[in-house]
Amino acid sequence: MTTDAKPRVGWVGTGVMGAPMCGHLLARGYRVAVHTRNKAKAQALLDSGATWASTPGAVGQQADIVFTIVGLPREVREVYFGEQGLLAAARPGQAFVDMTTTEPTLAREIYDAARAKGAAALDAPVSGGDVGARNATLSIMIGGDRPLFDKTLPLLEAMGKRIVYQGGAGAGQHTKMSNQIVISGTMIGVCESLLYAHKAGLSLDTMLDTIRGGAAACWALDNLAPRIVKRDFAPGFFVEHFIKDMGIALAEAERMGIALPGLALVHQLYVALRAQGHGRSGTQALMLALESISATGPAPA
């Protein structure tokens, strides 16, 4: 990465989060090579000036720094370690930034493999959902070497509002696990509050307008509760991906010898929600599982 010109950027993954995040880099004037499993999902980026690459490895050949944001740890592994993956042709001085929420151990594995080739890697998971991705207001949690963080900060600032270096490789992912643990508890609280208010005969809009100004104030109450009231369960973040995140956190907790019973409960409720056919719904669809348990009809829009 040079200091006198914009680095060439590669991007792998153009889903609900990745597409707008990549779009912000294009809007800042970066040259971007992009790859995703379904080329049609990248069409808006291609129309905005990105160039297409047929494989993750082909992205790396055209880029000084490559950002990745896919769904599952196995997909991260394939993108980096696959036969046509990024690390197969990694070169000295190249940088990789994985923004997927994945396993801290996998982040460390990518870091070590990149370093063995003279390249470098950061783990940089994000929080803020589809709204934060579109508005470039994401929180970004960074693990890896501080000098690389400093070099990539101008690009990260195109996508996020709060960008914090957490420590060595894997620290970004551990921070994201802490974030997801909070969200799991918050989501069940929001949904149970709405269910209670509905059965009590309250106006949900009035109730929400009241409590969001007090100690209950939180992002989910502002952004997801109104969607629930409108029966809008479209994904800002997929249920199945949240289940993956909670599973990672529970596995890490077991490894560290700590009990997280609240997280385990919410995880099981989301697993039940997925079994009901809502794996590709947004996380706010947890309300549907609670309504099923309570045998209550939907809250009025």
N, C-alpha and C positions, 0 to 999 in steps of 0.2 A: 504494500500500500504506500503510495507516494503522498507527500505532503503538499505538492505544488499542483495537483490535479485531482479531480474526483476519481475515486477508484471505480473500476468496472465491477458491477454487482451481479451476482447470480441469485436466483430465487427459486426454491422448490416448495410447492404447496400453495394452491390458490383457492382454499375453501372460504368459509364464512369469515374467518379472521385474516387469512393470508392475502386474499385478493386486495382488500383495502389497504393493508399495511404495505404491500408492494407498490400499490398505486401512489402512496405518499412519496416514495423514493423517486418514482418516475416524475412526479410533479416538481420535485426538487432538482430535476435535471440530470439524474444519474442514468447511465446506460445500464439496462437490465436485461439479462438473459433469463428466461423463465422456463420451468418445466413443471408439469403436474400430470397426474395419471389420465385425466380427462381434458384434452386440449380445449374443448369448448368452454371449460370453466376459466380458461386464461384468455379468452377472446377479447374481453374488454381491455385487458392489459396490453395485448398485442396491438389492438386498435389505438392505444395511447402511446405506442412507440417501443414496447418491449420486443425482443426477438425470441423466437422459439428455439428450444433445445430438446432433442429427442430423448435424452436420458439425464439423470442427475450428473453423471460423469461429463456429459457434453456441456452442462451448465458450468461445471468447474473449470473446464478448458477455456471458457470465455470470461472468467471472472477473477478478480483479485480477492473478493470477499463474497462468500456464499451464505445466504440466510435460508434456513429450512424451518417449515412449520407444517407438520403432517399430523396424523391422528394418534397412532398407537406406537408403543415402543418397538414392535416388530417392524413397523414401517420406517421408523427412524433408523433401525439397524440396517434395513435393506438399502435405504438412501445413502448411508455412509459406508457400509461394509459389503454391499452387494457387488456382483461382478462388474456391473456398470455404475457403481456408486462413486461417491465423491472422493473417497480416500484412495481408491485404486490408482488415480492419476494425480493425487495431491502433490504439490511442488513447494519447495522452500519459500517462505514468505507469504504463502497463501493463508487466508483466515476463513474459519467456519463459525457460524453462529446458529446454534439450534434453539429455536424459540418454541418448539413443541414442549408440552408438559410431559416429562418422561422420568425414567428411573435415575436417581442420582448416580448409581453405579454405572449406568450406560453413559451418562455424561462424562464420567471419569474415563471410561474406556475410549470414548471418542477423543478426549483430550490427549490421552497417552498415545493413541495411534497417530494423531495428527502431528504431535511433537516428534515422533520417531521419523517422520518424513520432513522435518524442518518447517512444518506448518504450525498453526495454532488454532485453538478452538475455545469458544465460550459457550456455556449453557445460559440461555436468556429467556426463560419462560415469562409469559405475560399474564396480566389480569386486567379485566375491564370489559370483557365480552365484545360482542359485535358493535356495540355503541362506541366503546373506547377505540376499537380498531378503525371505525369509520371516521371518528373525530380526532384521531391521533392523540388520545389522552390516556393511553394504556400505562399501567405500572409495569415496569420491566425489571426483573431481578437477575443480577448477573453473577455468574461464577466463572472462574478462570484467572488468567494472569492480568494484573492491573494495567500493564502497558498496552495490552490489546484492547482492554476496555476503553482506555483513554483514546485510542486511535479510532475506535468504532463509534464513539459517543455522538459525533455529528450525524451519523446515519440513524442511530437509535432515537435521537431527538426528533427525527422526522415522523416517528411512529408513536412516541410516548411522551407523557408529561412528567412522570416520576420514575427516574432511572437510577437505580442504586446498586453499587458494587457490593456484593455480599461476602466475597472471599474466594477461596480456591475452587478448583473444578468440582462441580456438584453442588456448590453452595446455593446457586440460583435455584436448582431444583428442590433442594431442601426448604428454601424459603417459600417456593410455590406450594409445597405440601402443607406448610403452615397456613398459607392463604386458603387452601381448599378445605382444611379442617374448619376454619372459621366460617367459610361459606356454607358448609354442610349444616352446621348448627343454625346459621342464619336462615337458610331456606326452609327448614322445617318450622322454625319459629314464625316466619312470614305466612306460610301456608296454614298453620294451625290458627294463627290470629284471624285470618280471613274466614276460615271455616267456622270458628267460634262466633265472629261478628255476624256472619250470615244467619246462623241458627238463632242468634239473639235478636234478629230482625233489624239490625242496624243498616244504615246506608254505608256501603263499603267505601265509596268515594269520600264521604264526610269523615268516616273513621280514619282512613288513611291520611287525609289532609291534616287531621288533628295530631296523630301520634308521630308522624314524620318530623314534627317540630320539637319533639322531646327526646328523652333518653333512648327511645327505640330507633332513632334516625339511623339509616344505613343505606348503602347503595342498592341492595336488593329491594328494599321498601320503596325507593324512588323509581327504580327502573323495571323491576320484575312484577311487583305487586299490581301495578296498573294493567299489565298484560294479562295477569290472571283474571282480574275483574272483567276484562274484555273477552275472556276465553281465547286469548291469543297464545298458543303454545308453540309457535314457530321458533326454531332454534336460533338463539344467539350463541349458545354453547350446548352441544348435544348431550343428552342424558347418558348415552353409552360412553362418551369421553369422560364425563364426570365420574361414572362408575369406575373407569380405568384409573383415574386420579386417586380416588378414595382407596382403591385396592393397593396402589403403590404406597400410599401413606400408611395403610394398615400393615403392609408387609415390612416397611421400614420400622414402624413402631414395635412390631414383634421382634425384629432383629435387635432393636435397642432395649428390649425388655420392659416396655411401658404399655399400659392399658389405656385404650381410647374407646370406652364403651359408647359414648355419644356418636362418634364417627361410625362405629360398627352398626349401630341402629339405623342411621340414615342411609348407610351403604345398602343394607338389606331392603329398605323401603324403595330405593332406586332400582335395585335388582328386580323387585316385584313389579315396579312400573315398566321396566324393559320387557318383562315377561307378558305384560298386558299389551305389548305392541308399540310402546312409546320410546324405543331406544333412540330414534332420530328426532324426537321432539326436543324442545328446549328444557333446561333444568327446572323452569317454573312449572312444568307439567307434574312435578311432585304432588301438586294439588289433586290430581286425578287419583293417585294412589290413596291419599287420605280420604277423599270423598268415597272411594270404594269401601274402605274399611268402615267408615261411619254410615254407609248406606244412605247418603244424602245426595240430593240432586245438585246440579251446578249452581253456583252463585249467580245472581242476575247480572247482566252486563250493565 
